[in-house]
């Protein structure tokens, strides 16, 4: 029985297909991670922009293009208006 030596000179060479597969997997995972980071940065920038415009963090947005009287009036098909 032959025991493996820790510092052998004839180390097995990884086939190029396995190396390419590993590299492609690593690149794909890295790009996914980069996409998540970019998404979080974009959300932070958007939150800062909204805060500068007067919207509080985690608050609902309110329409400003309607008057308050128009918003209170019902506008359904049976309202006659």
ZIFENBEL-V349738 format. One line per field, one symbol per residue. ss: DSSP state (H for helix, E for strand, C for the rest). A space follows every 10 residues. Layout:
BEGIN
ss: ???
END
This chain:
BEGIN
ss: CCCCCCCCCC CCCCCHHHHH HHHHHHHHHH HHHHHHHHHH HHHHHHHHHH HHCCCCCCCC CCCCCCCHHH HHCCCCCCCC C
END
